[in-house]
Amino acid sequence: MPFYQKRGKIPHKRHTTFKKADGSLYQEELFGTAGFVGMSSLIYHIYPPTVVNEVRQIGSVAPKIAVEKNMKALSFKGFTLNPEQDFLESRKTLFVNNSLHIGLAAPKEFSKDYFYKNGDADEMLFVHIGSGTLKTMYGNIEFKYGDYLIIPRGTIYQIDFDGEDNRLLYIESFDPMFTPKRYRNNFGQLLEHSPFCERDFRGPENLQTHDEKGEFKVLIKKQGMMWEYVYGNHPFDVVGWDGYNYPYAFSIYDFEPITGRVHQPPPVHQTFESAGFVVCSFVPRLYDYHPEAIPAPYHHSNVDSDELLYYVDGDFMSRNNIEKGQITLHPGGIPHGPHPGAYERSVGKKETEELAVMIDPFAPMSITEEALKLQVDDYYKSWII
């Protein structure tokens, strides 16, 4: 993922004349990453995408680090994050390293006064509560509870939320995000043993071309700063595009779990990967079917990575006293495992209804001031019998 897509009107050959009805040319833009060798799309605008009337630096939005180096198991109650009116204002970054930022948001709306672009990072938005439409120059993507939205860096977007009760888990990845390579053949096609297939991924639809001039404010995040660009043309003036670089949605409910006779390790739950981390989906599934199987995860040491688990729904059988929206952080280098009693009470269980998102960074995470506002006291002592 992704695979080739085409929307709207495009010329027969790339980098050739593509004329409007009046004989003037549409404006071609190559939208890609990794210096012309990464994923890219060719986009055709009514007007040049370079007409800027004004640029203003708004200020720093860099997260403030409270704990740079952590070796303590921690937990945070995400649903205690207070809702805020605007999408960007509501985003609170909780954990950071050089590969990714992880945060939560509880926006009531996405203000129609601006568009937004992350100039540094691909974004993954996981929709825990809410529904709506992601709007981009590629077209629209409708989303709902349980959807992952993958938005490539540099994509200008707006979101129409259906209501004011919305809760999102988000990742900002400083390297591109993909599906695991082991599930794709040499041609990029997802293999038969993959826990998902191409038809599970939803690309942009309903391309709407906005032929408008005026002043259009785009807030751009770059190097920890927020900038305001005022463009002379509507950002969504696209008549057509094709390629591999575009936003898409994938529902956690379309992840088909891989099970076995005995407990399977976390990589079977992997959904996305980047250079510095992986994302896994824990979904309702049958438990292990060996007659002596212990469904609860064995104690394990994440020597090479931290482990963050975001609890979405259901009863997560290996943890006690866990709520929806809670996040646990188990640092690399020390063992962790099921809470007291969970190991034993899992024996004989046939299935689980748990729903969770796990993020394993390959470098330690620092903890921000915003995270400490949500912290559960003395979580690291919760294994004491």
Residue pairs with C-beta under 8 A, 6 or more apart in sequence:
1 178
1 179
1 184
1 190
1 198
1 201
1 248
2 39
2 201
2 203
2 244
2 245
2 246
2 248
3 188
3 189
3 198
3 244
4 242
4 243
4 244
5 203
5 204
5 242
5 243
5 244
5 246
6 240
6 241
6 242
7 138
7 139
7 204
7 205
7 207
7 240
7 241
7 242
8 44
8 207
8 209
8 238
8 239
8 240
8 241
9 44
9 239
9 240
10 18
10 42
10 44
10 240
10 241
10 242
11 17
11 18
11 44
14 28
14 42
15 28
17 25
18 25
18 26
18 28
18 44
19 25
19 26
20 26
20 46
26 44
26 45
26 46
26 239
27 44
27 45
27 46
27 47
27 48
27 49
28 42
28 43
28 44
28 45
29 42
29 43
29 44
29 45
29 49
30 40
30 41
30 42
30 43
31 40
31 41
31 42
31 43
31 154
31 243
31 245
32 38
32 39
32 40
32 41
32 243
32 245
33 39
33 40
33 152
33 153
33 154
33 176
33 245
34 176
38 176
38 245
39 152
39 176
39 243
39 244
39 245
40 243
40 244
40 245
41 138
41 241
41 242
41 243
41 244
41 245
41 246
42 241
42 242
42 243
43 137
43 138
43 238
43 240
43 241
44 238
44 239
44 240
44 241
45 233
45 237
45 238
45 239
46 209
46 211
46 233
46 237
46 238
46 239
47 213
47 232
47 233
47 237
48 233
49 231
49 233
49 235
51 231
51 232
51 233
52 229
52 230
52 231
52 232
53 215
53 230
53 231
53 232
54 228
54 229
54 230
55 227
55 228
55 229
55 230
56 227
56 228
56 230
57 225
57 226
57 227
57 228
58 219
58 225
58 226
58 227
58 228
59 225
59 226
60 224
60 225
60 226
61 221
61 224
61 225
61 226
62 224
62 225
63 93
63 96
63 101
63 368
63 369
63 370
64 368
64 369
64 370
65 96
65 366
65 367
65 368
65 369
66 367
66 368
66 369
66 371
66 372
67 366
67 367
67 372
68 366
69 364
69 366
70 329
70 331
70 364
70 365
70 366
70 367
71 331
71 333
71 334
72 331
72 380
73 328
73 329
73 330
73 331
73 334
73 336
73 379
73 380
74 328
74 329
74 367
74 375
74 376
74 379
74 380
75 326
75 327
75 328
75 329
75 375
75 376
75 379
76 94
76 326
76 327
76 328
76 329
76 371
76 374
76 375
76 376
77 323
77 325
77 326
77 374
77 376
78 104
78 167
78 169
78 310
78 325
78 326
78 327
78 374
79 167
79 323
79 324
79 325
79 326
80 373
80 374
81 92
81 104
81 105
81 106
81 167
81 374
82 106
83 90
83 106
83 107
83 108
83 164
83 165
83 166
84 90
84 106
84 107
84 108
85 107
85 108
85 109
86 107
86 108
86 109
86 110
86 111
87 105
87 107
87 109
87 110
87 111
87 116
87 159
88 116
88 219
89 107
90 105
90 106
90 107
90 108
91 103
91 104
91 105
91 107
91 170
92 103
92 104
92 105
92 368
92 370
93 101
93 102
93 103
93 172
93 368
93 370
94 102
94 103
94 104
94 327
94 367
94 368
94 370
94 371
94 374
95 101
95 102
95 103
95 308
95 329
95 365
95 366
95 367
95 368
95 371
96 102
96 365
96 366
96 368
97 276
97 361
97 363
97 364
97 365
97 366
98 174
98 276
98 363
99 173
99 174
99 175
99 274
99 275
99 276
99 277
99 361
99 362
99 363
100 121
100 171
100 172
100 173
100 174
100 274
100 276
100 277
100 359
100 361
101 121
101 171
101 172
102 169
102 170
102 171
102 172
102 308
102 359
102 365
103 169
103 170
103 172
103 370
104 167
104 168
104 169
104 170
104 325
105 166
105 167
105 168
105 170
106 166
106 167
106 168
107 161
107 166
107 168
108 161
108 164
108 166
109 161
109 164
110 116
110 158
110 159
110 160
110 161
112 158
113 217
114 217
114 218
114 219
114 228
115 156
115 157
115 158
115 216
115 217
115 218
115 219
115 235
116 156
116 157
116 158
116 218
116 219
116 220
116 221
117 154
117 155
117 156
117 157
117 218
117 219
117 220
117 221
118 151
118 153
118 154
118 155
118 172
118 220
118 221
119 153
119 154
119 220
119 221
119 222
120 153
120 172
120 174
120 221
120 222
120 223
121 153
121 172
121 173
121 174
122 150
122 151
122 152
122 153
122 172
122 173
122 175
122 176
122 177
122 274
123 149
123 150
123 151
123 153
123 170
123 171
123 172
123 173
124 148
124 149
124 150
124 151
124 170
124 171
124 173
124 177
124 272
124 279
125 148
125 149
125 151
125 168
125 169
125 170
126 147
126 148
126 149
126 168
126 169
126 170
126 252
126 310
126 357
127 143
127 144
127 145
127 146
127 147
127 148
127 149
127 166
127 168
128 145
128 167
128 168
128 169
128 312
128 324
128 325
129 145
129 165
129 166
129 167
130 144
130 145
130 161
130 162
130 163
130 165
130 166
130 167
130 168
131 142
131 143
131 144
131 145
131 161
131 162
131 163
132 142
132 143
132 159
132 160
132 161
132 162
132 166
133 140
133 141
133 142
133 143
133 159
133 160
134 140
134 141
134 142
134 143
134 149
134 151
134 157
134 158
134 159
134 247
134 249
135 157
135 158
135 159
135 160
135 236
136 151
136 155
136 156
136 157
136 204
136 236
136 246
136 247
137 155
137 156
137 235
137 236
137 237
137 238
137 241
138 155
138 203
138 204
138 207
138 238
138 241
138 246
138 247
139 203
139 204
139 205
139 206
139 207
139 208
140 204
140 205
140 206
140 208
141 149
141 202
141 203
141 204
141 205
141 247
141 248
141 249
142 249
143 149
143 249
146 251
146 252
146 253
146 312
146 355
147 249
147 250
147 251
147 252
148 249
148 250
148 251
148 252
148 271
148 272
149 247
149 248
149 249
150 177
150 247
150 248
150 249
150 250
150 272
151 157
151 247
152 176
152 245
152 246
152 247
155 246
155 247
156 218
156 235
156 236
157 247
167 325
169 310
169 357
171 177
171 277
171 279
171 359
173 274
173 276
173 277
174 276
175 274
175 275
175 276
176 274
177 272
177 273
177 274
177 279
178 272
178 273
178 274
179 190
179 194
179 196
179 271
179 272
179 273
180 270
180 271
180 272
180 273
180 278
181 273
183 190
183 191
183 193
183 194
183 195
183 196
184 190
184 191
184 194
185 191
189 198
190 196
190 197
190 198
193 258
195 255
195 256
195 257
195 258
195 268
195 271
196 250
196 254
196 255
196 256
196 271
200 250
200 251
200 254
201 248
201 249
201 250
202 248
202 249
202 250
203 246
203 247
203 248
204 246
204 247
204 248
207 238
207 240
208 236
209 236
209 237
209 238
209 239
210 234
210 236
210 237
211 234
211 237
212 233
212 234
212 237
213 232
213 233
213 234
214 232
214 234
215 230
215 231
215 232
216 230
216 231
216 232
216 233
216 234
216 235
217 228
217 229
217 230
218 228
218 229
218 230
218 231
218 235
219 226
219 227
219 228
219 229
220 226
220 227
220 228
220 229
221 227
250 271
252 271
252 281
252 283
252 312
252 355
252 357
253 283
255 269
255 271
255 281
255 283
257 268
257 269
257 283
257 284
257 285
257 286
258 264
258 268
258 269
259 285
259 286
259 287
259 288
259 289
260 288
260 289
261 288
261 289
261 290
261 293
262 288
262 290
262 293
263 288
263 293
263 294
263 295
263 296
263 297
263 298
264 288
266 280
266 358
266 360
267 278
267 280
269 280
269 281
269 282
269 283
269 358
270 278
270 279
270 280
271 279
271 280
271 281
272 278
272 279
273 279
276 361
276 362
276 363
277 305
277 359
277 360
277 361
277 362
278 359
278 360
279 357
279 358
279 359
280 357
280 358
280 359
280 360
281 356
281 357
281 358
282 316
282 354
282 355
282 356
282 357
282 358
283 354
283 355
284 314
284 351
284 352
284 353
284 354
284 355
285 351
285 352
286 350
286 351
287 293
287 295
287 346
287 349
287 350
287 351
287 352
288 294
288 295
293 347
294 343
294 346
294 347
295 317
295 346
295 347
295 349
295 352
296 317
296 318
296 338
296 342
296 343
296 346
297 318
297 337
297 338
298 337
299 335
299 336
299 337
299 338
300 335
300 336
300 337
301 333
301 334
301 335
301 336
302 330
302 331
302 332
302 333
302 336
302 360
303 332
303 333
304 332
304 362
305 332
305 360
305 361
305 362
305 363
306 329
306 330
306 331
306 332
306 360
306 361
306 364
306 365
307 328
307 329
307 330
307 332
307 336
307 358
307 359
307 360
308 327
308 328
308 329
308 330
308 358
308 359
308 360
308 361
308 365
309 327
309 328
309 330
309 356
309 357
309 358
309 359
310 325
310 326
310 327
310 356
310 357
310 358
310 359
311 319
311 322
311 323
311 324
311 325
311 326
311 327
311 328
311 356
312 324
312 325
312 355
312 356
312 357
313 324
313 353
313 354
313 355
314 352
314 353
314 354
314 355
315 352
315 353
315 354
316 322
316 354
316 356
317 338
317 342
317 345
317 346
317 349
317 352
317 354
318 337
318 338
318 339
318 342
318 346
319 328
319 338
319 339
319 342
320 339
320 340
320 341
320 342
320 382
321 382
322 328
326 376
327 374
328 379
329 365
329 367
330 336
331 364
331 365
332 364
337 343
338 346
339 382
339 383
340 383
340 384
340 385
